[in-house]
Amino acid sequence: MKKRNLITALAFAVLCLLQSCIELKQVTHINKDGSGIVNIHYSTRISNLSMGDEMGNFAFSETKARNYLTSAGTDVRELKIETRNDDSTIHVTAVMNFSDFNKLNDAKTFSKFRTLWEKAGDEFVFMYALDKDSVAGINFSKGTNELNYEFNFPGEVVSGNGKSEGNKAVWKIQSSGISDGFNLQARVKAGSVLSELLRLEVLVALILLALALFTFRNIRRSNEKKTAP
């Protein structure tokens, strides 16, 4: 019996190597204080779930998916599970809040990742990494699909190893080459407290100027009415 189970498990592993296991798209918004929102969508072939409702760190039943995405610092706002008969795939779409990006990996779905968001002078340092030793436990696709990561930051991206434009950086990773892991990195403009105070002072000054002009105009009109014949 044990031998038969071992053969079944090996056959399933080979099957995953020959076809898509997990396809992923993740869009993350990070605020200055490290809080933010994750929009995540992942899918697999229904046949890949013949031995259960989870693959690695990804779950495909509502209860498990919610549990895998929830931790002390994360909360699932929306969750949708859809089965598509046209291509025999199952899709999970979720929106979740997090209070601290550095603790995002407290949720099981992200537990294999190393996360970093910290202030360094006038910049924020960002990292989202998957080590080589952690790849095997995730069941990402070994085919030709892509892992799509998009991060939206609270400031302009200064540098990094992704494709950036303004406050956004995108990474498209060929899943056939993730066996060595990957490390998404960026440095983001933080903006100084002084510049933010200066912008606030300018705004207040403009408001006061507008009020002064409005008051002056009203006084002038009142005087004109009094002197009119």
Number of C-alpha atoms within 10 A of each C-alpha: 6 7 8 9 10 11 12 13 13 12 12 17 14 11 14 19 16 12 16 20 24 25 20 19 16 16 16 19 19 21 16 14 13 19 19 19 21 20 16 18 19 19 22 24 20 18 13 21 16 10 11 10 15 16 18 14 18 23 23 24 16 14 9 14 24 21 16 21 27 20 17 11 17 23 18 19 11 12 16 14 16 12 15 11 9 6 9 11 15 20 19 21 17 19 18 19 22 23 18 19 27 19 21 26 19 19 21 19 20 18 18 19 21 16 20 18 23 16 16 12 11 12 19 22 18 22 19 17 16 21 16 12 11 14 18 13 11 17 18 27 24 20 18 12 19 21 20 17 19 20 20 21 25 18 19 19 23 15 15 16 13 19 13 19 12 12 15 19 22 17 17 14 14 15 20 15 14 19 16 11 15 16 14 18 17 21 23 24 20 19 15 12 10 9 10 11 11 12 12 12 12 12 12 12 12 12 11 12 12 12 12 12 11 11 11 12 12 12 12 11 10 11 11 11 10 9 7 6 5
